[in-house]
Amino acid sequence: MAGFHTTQGTLAAKATFSGRGLHSGKRVTITVHPAAPGHGIVFAKDGGHSGVSASWHHTITLPRCTTLRAADGTRYQTIEHLMASLFAMQIDNALIEIRGGHEIPILDGLSLI
């Protein structure tokens, strides 16, 4: 497709951050791991269980946030800021591990990862 980059990008090293979910208030730790070409952006909870790719096919409707749902019902909520940061940095492949909850924390400067 014209206008899109043809090479695939990932992170040089993993990045970890913690914060509270905007809606849940729960403290969550996120680790963004580098991934191989073709892996895509995948969210996984507590050590890789219940993973789901970041695709519109997996979105569900909830108010005021973007949410993905895995086949087993596991949710990954408020992903839009992290996804925007990955897109801006041209990161196509990453494993995003979530520990302690189901919501990505809203942090000022999230794109600094």
Disulfide bonds with the S-S distance in Angstrom:
none
